[in-house]
Amino acid sequence: MEIKPQAVVIPKETDHLEQGKYGPVFPRTPACYGFTIIADVKPGRAAAIREHGHTLAKALEQDPYLLAPLKLHYLRWVLFDDDARFMYQGIFDTDFDKYTEDAVALFSKSGVSTA
């Protein structure tokens, strides 16, 4: 297998890019499609985020293929800054609009509510 390193820079201004339902549709990068969200955590909500992680882990123990339709390669949740901030990263094969709609449908169907 030959590996050819590549880099794709997402521009600061995205108005010129094709727009999807939830924002710009970026070209596929060498690492598939993905996103990173960093947000402030409402005071007192860190425990709910952790509990949701446990709920999702238990759901995956019961059905290891639960998230298969998302074509998900990588998912990471991190609470940091003494639980004041939250980072959510995902890398997947579908575009962001499809990923988002499929995730909502899967979680609703399986009873795994969102944090």
C-alpha contacts under 8 A as a table, 3 or more apart, distances in Angstrom:
res1	aa1	res2	aa2	distance
6	Q	30	P	6.49
7	A	29	T	7.73
7	A	30	P	7.25
8	V	29	T	6.11
8	V	30	P	7.57
10	I	26	F	7.57
11	P	14	T	6.28
13	E	16	H	7.55
14	T	17	L	5.42
14	T	24	P	6.55
15	D	18	E	7.93
15	D	19	Q	7.96
15	D	24	P	7.59
17	L	24	P	5.92
17	L	25	V	6.70
17	L	26	F	7.14
18	E	24	P	5.78
18	E	25	V	5.50
18	E	26	F	7.61
19	Q	22	Y	7.75
19	Q	23	G	5.48
19	Q	24	P	4.27
19	Q	25	V	5.47
20	G	23	G	5.18
20	G	24	P	5.59
20	G	25	V	5.54
20	G	97	D	6.53
21	K	97	D	6.20
22	Y	96	F	7.65
22	Y	97	D	6.11
25	V	95	D	7.38
25	V	96	F	7.44
28	R	31	A	7.77
28	R	32	C	5.62
28	R	33	Y	5.70
29	T	32	C	5.22
29	T	33	Y	6.31
31	A	34	G	7.81
31	A	91	I	7.26
32	C	91	I	6.56
32	C	92	F	6.02
32	C	93	D	5.47
32	C	94	T	7.98
33	Y	91	I	5.63
33	Y	92	F	5.34
33	Y	93	D	5.80
33	Y	94	T	6.60
33	Y	95	D	6.15
33	Y	96	F	7.14
34	G	89	Q	7.35
34	G	90	G	5.30
34	G	91	I	4.14
34	G	92	F	5.94
34	G	96	F	7.25
35	F	89	Q	5.66
35	F	90	G	5.57
35	F	91	I	6.76
36	T	87	M	6.98
36	T	88	Y	5.70
36	T	89	Q	4.37
36	T	90	G	6.72
37	I	86	F	7.92
37	I	87	M	5.53
37	I	88	Y	5.12
37	I	89	Q	6.39
38	I	85	R	7.05
38	I	86	F	5.62
38	I	87	M	4.42
38	I	88	Y	6.57
39	A	85	R	5.67
39	A	86	F	5.31
39	A	87	M	6.56
40	D	84	A	5.91
40	D	85	R	4.47
40	D	86	F	6.25
41	V	45	R	6.49
41	V	46	A	6.75
41	V	83	D	7.07
41	V	84	A	5.13
41	V	85	R	5.16
41	V	86	F	6.28
42	K	45	R	5.58
42	K	46	A	7.74
42	K	84	A	7.44
43	P	46	A	7.46
43	P	84	A	7.26
44	G	47	A	7.01
45	R	48	A	5.25
45	R	49	I	6.53
46	A	49	I	5.10
46	A	50	R	6.30
46	A	79	L	7.52
46	A	83	D	5.92
46	A	84	A	7.76
47	A	50	R	5.09
47	A	51	E	6.07
48	A	51	E	4.98
48	A	52	H	6.10
48	A	115	A	6.45
49	I	52	H	5.12
49	I	53	G	6.41
49	I	115	A	5.52
50	R	53	G	5.06
50	R	54	H	6.50
51	E	54	H	5.04
51	E	55	T	6.18
52	H	55	T	4.90
52	H	56	L	6.12
52	H	113	S	7.90
52	H	114	T	7.15
52	H	115	A	5.81
53	G	56	L	5.17
53	G	57	A	6.15
54	H	57	A	4.99
54	H	58	K	6.15
55	T	58	K	5.20
55	T	59	A	6.22
55	T	112	V	7.06
56	L	59	A	5.03
56	L	60	L	6.24
56	L	112	V	6.72
57	A	60	L	5.14
57	A	61	E	6.26
58	K	61	E	4.98
58	K	62	Q	6.39
59	A	62	Q	5.19
59	A	63	D	6.15
59	A	64	P	7.88
59	A	66	L	7.54
59	A	112	V	7.64
60	L	63	D	4.86
60	L	64	P	4.67
60	L	65	Y	7.17
60	L	66	L	6.20
60	L	67	L	7.94
61	E	64	P	5.78
63	D	66	L	5.40
64	P	67	L	7.64
65	Y	68	A	5.00
66	L	69	P	7.64
66	L	106	L	7.67
67	L	70	L	5.59
67	L	71	K	7.47
67	L	72	L	7.14
67	L	103	A	7.95
67	L	106	L	7.43
68	A	71	K	5.53
68	A	72	L	6.80
69	P	72	L	7.89
69	P	102	D	7.34
70	L	92	F	7.00
70	L	93	D	7.76
70	L	94	T	7.27
70	L	99	Y	5.83
70	L	102	D	6.45
70	L	103	A	6.73
71	K	92	F	5.39
71	K	93	D	5.37
71	K	94	T	6.68
72	L	75	L	7.32
72	L	90	G	7.37
72	L	91	I	6.14
72	L	92	F	4.27
72	L	93	D	6.70
73	H	90	G	7.62
73	H	91	I	5.57
73	H	92	F	5.31
73	H	93	D	7.74
74	Y	89	Q	7.76
74	Y	90	G	5.45
74	Y	91	I	5.12
74	Y	92	F	6.99
75	L	88	Y	7.44
75	L	89	Q	5.63
75	L	90	G	4.43
75	L	91	I	6.66
76	R	87	M	7.75
76	R	88	Y	5.70
76	R	89	Q	5.16
76	R	90	G	6.52
77	W	86	F	7.21
77	W	87	M	5.69
77	W	88	Y	4.64
77	W	89	Q	6.64
78	V	86	F	5.62
78	V	87	M	5.07
78	V	88	Y	6.60
79	L	82	D	7.63
79	L	83	D	5.22
79	L	84	A	7.32
79	L	85	R	5.79
79	L	86	F	4.56
79	L	87	M	6.52
80	F	83	D	5.02
80	F	84	A	6.40
80	F	85	R	5.37
80	F	86	F	6.27
81	D	84	A	5.37
81	D	85	R	5.95
82	D	85	R	7.72
83	D	86	F	7.29
92	F	95	D	7.89
92	F	99	Y	7.81
94	T	98	K	6.22
94	T	99	Y	6.00
95	D	98	K	5.56
95	D	99	Y	6.17
96	F	99	Y	4.98
96	F	100	T	6.02
97	D	100	T	5.27
97	D	101	E	6.25
98	K	101	E	5.24
98	K	102	D	5.90
99	Y	102	D	5.21
99	Y	103	A	5.94
100	T	103	A	5.15
100	T	104	V	6.28
101	E	104	V	5.30
101	E	105	A	6.28
102	D	105	A	5.11
102	D	106	L	6.01
103	A	106	L	5.09
103	A	107	F	6.02
104	V	107	F	5.32
104	V	108	S	6.03
105	A	108	S	5.21
105	A	109	K	6.03
106	L	109	K	5.16
106	L	110	S	6.05
107	F	110	S	5.21
107	F	111	G	5.93
107	F	112	V	4.86
107	F	113	S	6.04
107	F	114	T	7.52
108	S	111	G	5.29
108	S	112	V	6.36
108	S	113	S	6.52
109	K	112	V	7.81
